[in-house]
Structures are given as C-alpha cells and as structure tokens.
Amino acid sequence: MNALVPEFLPGSLVAARGREWIVLPESDAQTLRLRPLGGGDRDETLVYLPLERQPVQSATFPWPTVAQARNHSASQMLLDALQLKLRSGAGPFRSFGNIAVEPRAYQLVPLLMALKLPTVRLLIADDVGIGKTIEGALIAREMLDRGEVQRLTVLCPPHLCEQWQRELTERFHIAAVVVRSNTADRLERDLPPGASLFDAHPFTVVSLDYIKSERRREAFQRFCPEFVIVDEAHTCTQAGQGRQQRYQLLKGLAADAERHLVLLTATPHSGDEEAFFNLLGLLNPDFTQLKDLPAGQRSDLREALSRHFVQRRRPDIAEWQDTSMFPERKSAEITYRLTGAWGQLFNDVLAYARELVERSEGQGLREQRMNWWAALALLRCISSSPAAAVNALRTRLQSAQVGSDNSEATSLEEFEAQASDRVLDGTEDALSTDDIEPGAQTEDSQRLQALMASAAALAGQQNDPKLAKLQEHLTLLLKDGFQPVVFCRYIATAHYLAAALQEKFKSATVKAVTGELTPDEREAAVEQLGDSDVRILVATDCLSEGINLQNLFTAVVHYDLSWNPTRHEQREGRVDRFGQKAREVRSTMLYGEDNPVDGAVLQVILRKAESIRKELGVLVPMPDDEGKLTQALMNAVLLRKGSPLNAQSQLDLFGEPAKQIDLAWQSAKEKAKQNRSIFAQRRLKPEDVLPEWRKSSAVLGGEAEVERFVSRATSQLGAPLQPVKQHFKLLTEHLPEVVQERLAAEGLSGSLRIDFHQPAAQGATFIHRTHPLVAVLADTLLEQALDAGPSNDDGGATVARAGAAFVSAVPLKTTVVLLRIRQQLTVAHGQNSRLLMCEEAVAVAAAGAEPFTELSPEQTQQLLGADAARNMPAALRDRQIQSSLDALPDWRDQLETIAKARAQALLADHRRVREAAEGRGSYQVSASLPVDVMGLYVLLPDAGAVTAMGA
C-alpha cells in the first residue's frame, strides 16, 4: 500500500463536496475511500484527489448545540443507533460487527483455538447440530476482517453447495459463487486468457466432486485461496477411487505450510483407523505417528494435537449453561404386524427372493450376483411399501457382464456399486442418497406378474398395517402440537405416503420431497410448507443431510429403518439441532415385529449402536467392512426357513453373520474407548472464553439492544410495531417517505413480519444488528441527530444530541458525554502491513466535580435509559446544557486520555486472542484525536432539584 497522507489516515475526518466524511481503509495518497459522517455502508464513495475541483481538507466533528436538545427519552436512541451501526467495532474480535448471527459462547472455542495458531489448521468434529458451519465460517470472517487473508473457498459435497453459499451470504456477509460442473463454464467465460476464476472471485463454494479430478485438481492447487474450509471432511480420506481423489486434493492443499485449513465433520473416525489418521495428517503430518507410537511416547504429540482438534458432544455443552439451545429428544418405538393379505404377500415375496438365490447356486458369478441383489432389493422394497415393491418387481435389473477384458470386468464392478448404493445405505463416509427403487426383475414370469398385482392391490390403509400404524401415530403427534418429518428409503414410498396422509389429514399440508428434485427445488418445497400451521413432510434420505429443518419441524418418524445407525442420527439431527425453538422433539422408529428384515436390522445393528452410544456417550460408526457384514446378515435372512421370526432372538437365529457383527461392534467400541483416551482434549473452558464473548457483546450490542432500538425507532418515526403471536408486524407505509425509499432499495416494503430472536418465528424475518432495516433506521436517526435544526418539544421523533432532565438515578448533578472513538489498527505480517479502522461508542460520566470515568453498558442504560422524573422548563434545560458545552474545552484532555486508554485496551485484546500472530507480525493501535463528542446530557437529581438549580 502506498504511503498515506498523514492527515488522511483511516479514521480521520475530511471535508469534501460540501459535507464531512470519515476516511476508511483502502485509501492511499491519491484515492480516498470515504463514508459520510452520518451515513451507512451503502453511501461509501471513492474520491480521486487529482480530479477534485475543491481540495479535500481536514475537518473536525461538530460538538452538540443547545438547538439539538430533545426530551430525555431520545437520549439513549443516539447511543443505540451508533452502537448498532458499527461494523469495524473495537473489542477482541474484528468480525462481530459483520455477522448476522449471535454466536453462542461455546461456538467461540474453535475461533479462539484458531487464533492461537500461526497458520490455522483445525479439525472441528462437534456433534450433529451443534453448529459446525457457524464455527467454521466465523473463523473465516475473523481472518478476513483482521486482514490476514483476502480469499476463501469452501470445499463440500455437491448437494451442500447452495446451503453454504446461503449461510456465507446471509449470516456472514460473504458473497460467494458456487463452482461446479454447471456453473464453472459460465464463470470462466468472461475471464481474460490465463486468469483463474479463483482470483476473479475471491469467495467460492466448490463441489468436491467437480474439483477432485486430476486435471482440475492441479490447476486448483495453483490458484487455491489461502483459507480453505472442508465440509464433511471424513469423505476425503484415502479409501475408494472417488475418495482417493478427494484425499489427494486435500493433501496437495495442505502441503502449502502457509495455507489455513479448517476441516469439519461430525464423524471424524468412521471406523477406519487408516482414514482417521490420514485426516489428522492433513493438520500436521507428524500426527499420523500417533497410530503406531506406544502409549508412553504419545504425550507430546497428543498435547500438540489438542491445539488443532476440537470435538464436543451434547453433554460437553452443558458446562456452558447453554443447553437451552438444544431441545430434549424423546425416542420411542412402535410396531405393526404382517397380518392378512399383507402378511401373505410378504411371505410370497420372501419365498420368491429365496428361490432366486437358490436357483443361481452353481451358476456363473454374473447370475449369482444378479439374483442375489434382485432378492435383496425385493426384501428392502417390500419392507418399505407396496409402491416400492411394485417398482422393484417391474423394473428389470441392469445386466452385469463378466468377461476376460478389462472393460467388461469393470461393468460388473459398476453393477455391484450401483446395486449396493440403491439397496444398502452406503458406508460411513459415503452414505447413499440414491432413493430410486432398485430393479429386481430378472425374468418374465406369471409368478412375477402375480406378485406385482398383489402388491398393487394392497396399497392403502385398510390393507397396509404399516401405513395404518403410521397414521395412528401421526394423529397423536399432531394432537400434541408436533410438526413431523417422515423419513423413508425410496421415492415410490414417499409419494405413496404423501397421497395417503393428505387423504387422512385433510386440514394439514403434506408434501413429498425426494431426489427427483434439485437441491433448490427441495429447499423451496420445504419452505412452502412453512405457510401452513399444520404440516407433514415426507422425505427420502436426500434430506437427511444438508437442509436444516429445525425452523419448521419438531418430530422425526423413521418409517423405513436405515441399515446404518449414522443415517438415523443424521435424520434426527435435521430437527434436533442448534436453533430449534421447541423444548422437546420426538423421534420414533416404526418396524414390523414379525418382519425378519426389520428384526435383523433392529436387533443386530440399531439397538447395538444405541447401547454403545449410551455407554460411551458417542455414536460409534457401524463396523461394516464396506457392507460385507450387512450383506452376510441379509443373506442369513434370505436363506433361513421355518417359523416366524422374533426380533428379540436374531443373534441366535442368524448364527455366524450376527455373531460376526457383534464381534465387530465390540472391537469398534474398544477402539472408540482407546481413541477417546488418546485424544482426550485439553479443551478451552467457559472461563477462558466467556470474558471475550461478553466484551464483544458489550461493544456491539446483541438481540436485546436491536429489539429495543427498532421498537423505539419505528415508534418515533410513526410506525410502531404490532405484536403478532410470537413476532411483530411493521407497516412500512406509515414510515417517512425517505425511510420507505431506503427500505425499498433494500427490497423491504409493505407489511414486514419480523422477529428479534433466533430462530425467527414461522413466516418472520430475523432482525439482527446487520440487517438492512436496522442500518436504515440507524442512518436516518443519526442524520437527524447531526442536523443542527431547532428543538422539537412535541414529544415526536428525532434523536437527542443534547439534553437535561430531572432523574431519580443520580445523587449529584451528573454529566454524561457520549463519545465515538475511532482507532487506527496496524496489522503487520512479514513484509506486508494493513491499516484497519476500529470504531466504538463509549459513554463517560462525571458526578459533581469528579473527573470523567468510563461507564459500563449497565451504567449507561441506568443513566440514559432512566425516565425523567418530571418536566424541566426549557430555559433551565438550555442553561444547564450551555454550561456543560462551555466546559467541554476544559474536559478535552480527560476525554482524550480515555480514548488513549481504550486504544491500549484494544491492543491488549488483539494481542491476547491472536497470540500466535506475534511470531509472524505485530499490532499497533493509536486513537484518532480529537474524539467525536456525539452527545452531552446533564442529569439532575430529582430530590435535589432546587439545590442543583442554585448551583
């Protein structure tokens, strides 16, 4: 950056084009970036000094005048407007003024850990629903606002791209573009030859599947931004072809020792030791040694790892006294019986499936595998619904060729992969989202046609005991006020259920969301349900990860049991997560008590996983050896003949496969215990974090301050908020025309439904400190405050820059001065330095002849928020104000001393939370003087009014 003209440093005041401006960073000797004194971010402009007709001059901020006096109730409005306008607020963190979410204290732990590292390398492995997206994006926003990085990319599975783009834009004001196969060509089209879209677009969300190919991977590594977030990082470990490419991509990015890397996953250890230590090796190659080191030699590496690895479960959050952020989850199981014609059909399909397997014995590998997968597909689909069974029966299974040449051999491999994806639920680090019914037709026969006809005839509550039990259960859930999501495995089942449920619950809105829809269409369909007071969502597992449902739904019903316990946790995590307003959520598993498929899955897989989770406090991934154990278990289901099965006796009934799974579970449990011991964390505790959190909240204001300001501002401007259930309605047509125009420019007009708490009430918009409504109101009132017009004593709108009142909150005459302090923060890293500007609104007070001291937010609220005890005559008010204004020159030294002390406190804050930066650079802070006196208020004790007047 070019040398700055001294008087035009960031934070200094200048006069140009007939008005006063604040100089912002990114200014240099010839070009100034300016913001109007009372304006907002949208009013910023660039001034090229050589072309200005009138030279830009230094300016001073005007002091309040008696003419700007208003009634006492308008005094705190000025402080609130100033505080909520701050974007470059002082305090320990640079980013808090630029985010549209109020982080919980426990979510600051990864941020503080990151700031203690010279190069951020962090694995955030918090439980499902705790808020990893917020934690990761908060680190990125902080590094951007500290000037340590200029570019950012998020690498994620393709179905999460839009969600990340929306989170970055709406919550962190980072306008990122999505880069994947259907957007990359368009983004690159307008670039000059040789340019990279990652230079042209500093903030990107990139599909892992798009960027992992060798050709794209090498180009990306050359131009990759210096800060990278990887979501679902467990899918990028070294196993399988697709994941091998992902791992090589991340390994190449991590090879740059200066690149910041934040890995996010709820399942860092998916049962594969090699994969887990590969993940740790991305943080630091030395961490892979932990796998083989004897216990006595691990302490140093464990200590080092604890600075890069944070993993919290729900119980870990309890110490933060923040458990109110999570609901209580109540789980239940309900059963149905395979009775009558439905039971007969199930037995007929099971018998046919067994015949398929037995018929292929002794035949070639192709016939054996095709018949086996066809049989398993029938089992899975008939257990789901008649509609899924019909689709499986009438869809011909894609033929698998086996031959001597490589291309034919590969086709069998592809067949196995597709069949596995559609029938099973995938491996821990690659759970299937394919919800198309698997083909099961391998022949044309009368028996097959008869089975199809029987299945089609059984659709409906009368003949379908599973559907009947679901409707019975949903009736109770809706009666108790819950909003349910029903998860099933296949598309046909979802549509079958949606039609039946809409017929049953005519007053509810029922919608099916499946993989037939694009991610955008799925999201839109879910949002449409929000318009209904009673709603039921039927979804396949295309919604079990990616789209958050906590704002609209409070119960999960597993209509089809997943064959992987992690999928159950993901489904429930859609509603039981950070931001769920309900104090209780429900989770229900529905299964057939005499269905051998459900029995095997429930007893051998799901209940075992739950018992281990209760014992260890963590969900241990299923030890499935790439699906081989599940296939063996289902083979036992297929081949067993005899009496009806009881779910309680599966281990005995299924012999060796069930015993193998049980042994694998025991091994996985012991490994989980061992790993929890190895990686026991020296976590940051509440006492390490809460002071920093409170400091930032005090400087910038939170939800309570936003609600108070917007409520009072809209009321003063003629459009008081109207309470509606759990939120408010704002009629913008009653606001002054200039305010309406500004809001319309932000897309806000007509009747607005707003809420000041997260998550917002249904149909309402969350109004946070960075929301355009707050900015427009604050800008409007500040402009009014800086207008030196005459006093308005009619009790109407406007903000007080000066005032005097009788209050009962003070024993002596007390003068309160509201200051805006601007500070220049220099951040130096190596050969580069960056000049930033910090602003804060500070209230100071002097009682009687005492010197001025800084007020805490609580003290400020007590003084400026106090109600006037009685009216003060205008002449007396003006005399008191003028007397204090006359004394302002004598107080200047005291006020500047306070500003310098604030600068040193800011320097200490920055050095403390970014202690690792000391090894790479330094911070310097200086106050921009003189300080701005925004407001001056004289408070007289009510009881001593006569004495005070005499004084």
Secondary structure, DSSP 8 states (H G I E B T S, - for coil): -----GGGSTT-EEEETTEEEEE-SS--SSEEEEEETT--GGG-EEEEGGG-SS--EE-------GGGB--GGGHHHHHHHHHHH-SSB-SS-SSGGG-SS---GGGHHHHHHHHTSSS-EEEE---TTS-HHHHHHHHHHHHHHTTS-S-EEEEE-GGGHHHHHHHHHHHH----EEESHHHHHHHHHTS-TT--HHHH-SEEEEEHHHH-SHHHHHHHHHH--SEEEESSGGGGSS-SHHHHHHHHHHHHHHTSTT-EEEEE-S-S--S-HHHHHHHHHHH-GGGGGGGTS-GGG-HHHHHHHTTTEE---HHHHGGGT-GGGS-EEEEEEEEE---HHHHHHHHHHHHHHHHHHHHTTTS-HHHHHHHHHHHHHHHHHHHH-HHHHHHHHHSB-------SSHHHHHHHHHHHHHHHHHHS-EETTEE----S----B-S--HHHHHHHHHHHHT-STTT-HHHHHHHHHHHHHHHTT--EEEE-S-HHHHHHHHHHHHHH-TTSEEEEE-TTS-HHHHHHHHHHHTT-SSEEEEE-GGGSSSS--TTT--EEEESS--SSHHHHHHHHHTTSSTT---SEEEEEEEEETT-HHHHHIIIIIIHHHHHHHHHHSS------TTTHHHHHHHHHHHH--SS---GGGHHHHTHHHHHHHHHHHHHHHHHHHHHHHHT------HHHHHHHHHHHHHHH--HHHHHHHHHHHHHHTT---EEETTEEEEEGGGS-HHHHHHHHHTT--SEEEEESSSS--TT-EE--TTSHHHHHHHHHHHHHHH-------SS-S---SEEEEEESS-SS-EEEEEEEEEEEEEEEETTEEEEEEEEEEEEEEEETT---EE--HHHHHHHHTS--SB---HHHHHHHHHHHHHHHHHHHHHHHHHHHHHHHHHHHHHHHHTGGGGGTEEEEEEE-SS-EEEEEEEEEESTTHHHHHH-
